[in-house]
Amino acid sequence: MVDIYVPEDPYSKPFIVLSFSRQSLLTLGFTYEQVSSLTDEDMERIAASLATTYPDFLKRVRFNVRLYLAS
């Protein structure tokens, strides 16, 4: 019999919506030199700036879940 992975707390399992990495910046056309010049602190600041782009994220999640459940 095959074991099936069951998380300890399935209600806490995250589902990643948005993320980026230095590798993804390379695929966006930034040069290796440009990407290499970014510190972890720079990346954190960029991430924080991106987070402000979606101030109503949880409202959008609620809306989409309700649509999904209604279908």
Steps between C-alpha positions, in 0.01 A plus 500: 500500500624850414526753778316824431646819637267667744623825651488524878250784479339513156337833586844662534641370171602804292421534131754735349348756266784737423870478550815600324863407520824612351454225241163645400662842459741344252207363299352852499805624313717641775866421458691273733705800611185699583344214692824420681522858622172465694545414866249299700396831656437642152289197413302539824433866418388410148270232644354748750440747219326233293282405796353851505384441143233260632349676803167326448648153451288327766182655359595359161566159655157507667331602173672227298430229756133597508485483120666161502267364767193631316588320179 
